[in-house]
Amino acid sequence: MKIALYVHALAATGVVRNVRLLAADLTARGHDVELVTALPGGAGVGGVPHHALLSDADGSRRLQKWRAMPRLHAHLRASRPDLLISAGNHGHLTVLLGSRLRPGLRRVYRISNDLRRAAPGAPKGVFASIGRALMTRLLAADADHLVLVSPTLVDGVPAFARSVASGRASVIENAIDAGTARRQAMFPAPHPWLDGPAPVILAIGRLAPQKNFPTLIDAFARLRQDRPARLILLGESRDDARQSLYRQAAALGVETDLLLPGAVDNVFPWIAGAAAFVLPSWWEGSANVLLEAMALARPIVASRSAGNATALLDHGRFGLLIDPADPAAMAQAIAQQIDPARHILPGDRIDAYSLDRWSDAWRTIVTQIAPAPERRPAFT
């Protein structure tokens, strides 16, 4: 089967790390796989062709999506894949509209993040919420199959719940190769802080409102009132978010203990050198970074609303869960997790999220839709 995997860009994100795993796995199973992106650049997968629809990254991401739509249509007409997998939420609109009128093409949408954003206090606009609700219905109507990365993504989304009930949607939670993570963590510490006397608290993610880093900085400042510590936030910034976080830290008197190095290709040495890993997000799907921290046996503090974090940590058995809106509780949880006498470790919990189980689940989906039945009309 010829399969096209679509993401907006090959950036240093959890979605892209999963796309690379999926491309390599489907190729190893004998499928003819290609990666298709809107933007050029980024690290792909050895032996898997990469086609970028745009020659530049000019304009906003919204404009990039619209520019990519007709080019995706032309590419699909030339490439003629049997299956198109839209692997991350940022690519779904491009695929939904750019793959129209392609007879016989089957589509799978992988819902990689929470579209409800229901946590109290989470940033969300009324019009954006209406748009996301409409998108859930359009995706469910258009998809030959939906793949949800967490059971929490079904809650409160009737279109997804109906798809699950009818067998047209499956939950496939993210997984990682723990052995590879441990090998990649063996590189030297990438920053002197990681070898220093003060414990380092680490968080990873785009410097976007979803990730809730302002609350984490507030919690860190509270922690610093009682003991020395340092905070590192790994992730890209598309606007002035980096400067805004530094301004907040300066106002709280902790700017000299905050480091924002941007996105990195190999996060594992950073995780391995941290005293604790924090996932403060308002919402998630199934956060890869949480699995990565579990694989390296780091003490974890995670938001209860961060996708499947509660299940991953077994309701607090393998790490501490906190309210993302409560910086005081976050500070207390971090203080416990950087204390070797009191911390809670993930143990062998990562074994429950093996690549074999994830790979078999994806193989089942691809096999189910392989016969290429006559397509029903979309948007009915």
Residue, then its C-alpha position, 0 to 999 in steps of 0.5 A: m500500500k502507498i501511504a502518505l503521512y502529513v504534518h505541517a512541519l518536521a519540527a522538534t515536537g512530540v507529534v513529529r517524533n511519533v510521525r517518524l516512528l510511524a513512517a519507519d514502522l510502516t516502511a518496515r512492514g513493506h508499505d511504500v511511505e512518504l512524508v509530506t509537509a507544508l514547510p521545508g526542512g527538518a529531519g525526516v526518516g532514512g529511506v522515506p522520501h520527504h516532499a515539502l509543499l512550500s519552498d519557504a516558511d513565510g507568513s503566519r501558520r494559518l496562511q501557510k495552511w491555506r497556501a499548502m492546500p492546493r499544492l497538496h491536492a496537486h501532489l496527491r494527484a501526481s503521487r496517488p497514495d492509497l492512504l493519507i494519514s494526517a498525523g497532527n492537529h495542525g495539519h488536519l484543515t490542510v488535509l481536509l480541504g486539500s485532499r478533496l475530489r481524490p477518488g479512492l483515497r482513504r483518510v485517517y486523522r490522528i487527533s493529537n491534542d485536546l480540542r475541548r480545552a476544558a480545564p478551568g482557567a485554560p486560555k480559550g476564545v469563544f469563536a475558536s471554541i466554536g471552530r474547534a467544535l465544528m472541526t470535530r464534526l467535519l473530521a468525523a464525517d470525512a475520516d475513514h478512521l479516526v485515531l485518538v491518542s488518549p481516551t480523554l479526547v473522546d470525553g465531551v466530543p459527541a462526534f468522536a464518541r459516535s465514531v468510537a461506538s461505530g468502530r470508525a475510531s480507535v484509541i492508540e496512546n503514544a509509545i516510545d522506544a525506552g531503550t533508544a531513549r536511554r541510549q540517547a541520554m548517555f551523551p554528555a550533559p548539554h549545559p553546566w547547570l545539569d552538573g551543578p549543585a542546584p537541582v534543575i527542574l525541566a519542562i519541554g514544549r512550545l512556548a505557547p499558552q497551552k503549555n502553561f509556563p507562566t504558572l510554572i515560573d510562578a511556582f518556581a519563584r515560590l520554590r526559590q524562596d525556600r531553597p536554591a534551584r534552577l528552571i530550564l524550559l526547552g521549546e521553540s517560540r514563534d513570537d515574543a513568548r520567550q521575552s515575556l517569560y524572561r520578563q515575568a521571571a525578572a519581575l519575580g526575581v528569578e531570571t538568573d535561574l531561568l534558561l530558555p535554550g529553544a528547541v533541541d534535537n536530542v532532549f534525552p540528556w537534558i531529561a537525564g540531568a534534571a532533578a525533576f520533570v514538570l508537565p504543567s500543560w492546560w491540555e494535551g493529548s498523550a504527551n511524548v515528553l511525559l513518556e520520555a521522562m518516565a523512560l529515564a526514571r525522572p521524578i515527575v509532576a504533571s497537570r491532571s488536565a494534561g491528556n492521559a497524564t493521570a492514567l500514565l501516572d496511575h492517579g499519582r502512584f508513579g508521579l505527582l498530579i496537580d491542578p494547573a491553575d494552582p502555583a502553590a500546589m505546583a511548587q509544593a509538588i516540585a519541592q517533594q519531587i526534587d527531594p531524594a528522600r521523598h520523591i516518587l519515581p515512575g519505576d517500570r511504568i513505561d513498560a505498559y506503553s511499549l512500541d510493540r503494542w502501539s505498532d500492532a494497533w496501527r497495523t490493525i487500522v491500516t489492515q482494516i481500511a486497506p480493501a479500499p471500498e467505494r468512498r461514501p460522500a463526505f460532509t453528508 
